[in-house]
Amino acid sequence: MSTAVYEPKHTALLIVDPYNDFMSEGGSMYAITKPTADSVGFYQNMRKLIPAARSAGIQVFIVPHHRTRKTDFDNWLHVNPIQVQTKGRNAFGVDTWGGELHPEFGPRPGDVIALEHWAQNGFANTDLDAQLKQHNIQKIVLVGFIANSCVESTARFGMELGYHVTLIKDATAAFDFEGMTAANVNAKLYAHATLTTDEFMPVLPAATDSEVLAPALTSKN
């Protein structure tokens, strides 16, 4: 079996778009993502995985979506339908509760908060790649929203940039089950490892360990 070494000093956990609008009851996109989140135990898994990663000494990066402003996309040549919808519902609105980072799944002191991405790719027009390189990160582990949108786009480009990419497939959710299926199918094309939380947790190093072997084969669906 192929394996990968998850060393805390070279591994980062990327939490994508941990906003109240996604992750808190009453958020503008909480209800629509809840069925897929519940189907994989998203919230329970996040509550296990994030503290374990912190305890293991893995650097946490917050990868936030652009927060909506009234002037967004004024005079833009090409605004896509999702951007129009996001602005229309004022998702992640500046100076709104929904645009605040979730108190449980958002940043803690010592985390790195990347610049906001405008569309779906956490690397595009942000400092994420520079921040990862400055922290000597070689392997990225992705969780958060949306499975077949920002998580997938960020993971795909991370692979293109030369990072080892791990997806935690039950610590992400989507707007519908078709999106979840698409994300899992597409992951086979670019991810080095696609694991469940229960598969990933045992291979997290203890705080005193320097490295640990982890499965790097895509797990069964």
Number of C-alpha atoms within 10 A of each C-alpha: 5 7 13 15 16 24 21 24 16 18 25 25 22 26 25 24 29 25 27 26 25 27 27 19 12 13 18 20 21 18 17 14 20 20 16 22 25 13 11 16 17 20 19 14 19 21 13 14 21 22 12 18 21 17 15 18 20 25 22 24 25 25 28 26 24 20 22 22 14 11 8 15 15 8 8 7 7 7 13 10 9 11 16 13 11 16 19 11 12 19 25 28 19 15 11 14 16 23 25 17 21 18 13 14 21 23 17 14 6 9 15 18 19 21 19 21 22 18 17 20 22 31 22 17 13 16 15 23 19 12 16 21 12 9 15 13 20 18 25 23 24 26 27 28 26 22 30 24 17 22 27 26 18 23 27 19 18 23 17 12 11 10 22 22 25 25 27 22 24 26 27 28 30 24 21 16 15 11 17 21 15 14 21 19 12 14 23 14 9 18 22 21 24 27 23 18 20 13 14 18 17 13 15 23 22 16 15 9 12 14 17 16 14 19 19 19 17 16 13 7 10
